[in-house]
Amino acid sequence: MERGMTVIFSWFLLFTFIVPGCHASLDGRGSLLESFKERLELLEKSLQMRSTHAHVETLEKKLELYIMKNDRLLQENQALKQRVETLEEQLTSKVEILTTDVSDMQKKIDNCQSEVYKLYKQNFTDFVSYENLFNTNPSEDQKAAISNQGVHTSIQKRIVPPTSEPRDQVAFYAYMSTNEPANLPRHHTLIFDTVKTNMGLGYHKGDGIFIVPTAGLYVFSWTVTVEINGWASVEIVVNAEVQGAAFAEDFNNWDSGTGMIVVNVDAGDHVFLRMQENGRAVIHSNVRGRTSFSGWKLQ
């Protein structure tokens, strides 16, 4: 390009100054000069257009690359989204299956314990706490008592048949291990998670419900304790029917209220405690005073 400009400029000097005789007048020389200027401007414009066109082509190529990269990223993002959704569905399905398996396993464990309890009652006349059978670290005295009892009963059955059926004993006692949250709502079921006695395996600490093992006349008792400025009214329910209620209230000190009922119930009936109305402050339970639930079969 620079070489072409040099040649043009040389011709311009030649025709302008070296060969002045080729032109008749100054007007002719001026016309030639104007012609050269126009040609130079055209050449400059042409060069500028070529340069701009090349720059535009470069930008277009870069834009195409960016568009291709963006499309690829969108595809990858869509693939990842689908994979996450698939994994979520698989995880949800597995959780549901595991939940069902755990529920079935718990039912089998409950049935197994019930069967063990029945066998235990059939083979032992002197009743030792059933919970000792499932104690992973029994004391030496417990081991000896159960072992000796088994031998003694086995010998008795072979020599002297039992004169009566095994005693049908049902009794439970449980209390709250800690305070309940403040302001419990109406019909909130109270759960007594620390079980001290559960002969007959009727009480379930998971939901606070006593399921009657055998029909008969039962006594149920409960105690509720509140702290300062507390209020709690607790009712006892057999299936869907309220059988009694007790309350505790105090503005200056702690207070306790106790209720007791005697009622005929059938096997499979559900007995539990719940808030009779909305409470105020917390229901108290610690070593100084326990909120508790108990019951036993009279006959």
C-alpha positions, 0 to 999 in steps of 0.5 A: 500500500505504501509503495503504491502511494509513493508511485502515485506521488512520484507521478504527481511531482513529474507531471506537476514540476518536471514536465510543465511544458506538457500543459498549456496553462496553470489552469490545466495544472490545477485540474490535474492536481485536483484529479490526483487529490480525488484519487488519493481520497478514493484510495484512502476511503477504500483502505479504510473500508477494507480495514473496517470490513476486516475488523467486522469479520473478526468481531463476527467470528468472536460472536459466533464462538461466544454463541456456540459456548453459550449454547453448550453451557445451556445444554450442560445446565439442562442436563445437570438439572435433569440429573438433579431431578432424577436423583431427587426422585430416586432419593425420595423413593428410597426414603419412602421405602426405608420409612416403610421398612422401619415401620414394618420392622417396628411392628415385627419387633412389637409382635415378637416382644408380645410373643416373648412375653406370652411365652414368659408368662406361660413358663414362669409362675414367679413373675420377674420384671419383663424388662429384664429380658431386654436389659443388655447389661443385667446385674449378676443378681438379675441373671441368677434370679432368672436362671434359678427361676427357670430351673425351679419352674421347670422342675415344678412343672414336671413334679407338681402341675400348677394349680392355677393360671399365671397371674394376669398382672397389668400396671404401668408408671411413667413420667416426663423426663423434662419440662414441656414447652410453654403454652401448649395448645388445646388437645395436645397429647402429653407424652411421658417418655421415662417408663419405670414400670410397664407390666403387660406392655400396655404403655407406649412411650413413643406416643404416650398412649396406653393400649389395654392388654386385657379387659377389666376394671382399671385405675388411672392416675395422673399428676401435672405440675406447673411453675410460677404463673402457670396454668394447665388443665389435663383431661384423660381420654378413653378412645374418644370419650373424656373420662375426667380432668384435673388442673394446676394453677399458681401465681406466686409459687409452683403447684400440682394437680392430681386426677384419678378415675376407675373405669371398665375398659376393653382390650385394645382401648386407647387411654391417654392424657391431653390438654383440656384447653390452652395452657400458660407457661410450662408444664414442669417435670424434674427431680423436685416434682414430676408430671406423671401418668400411671395405671393398674388393673384391679380385676 
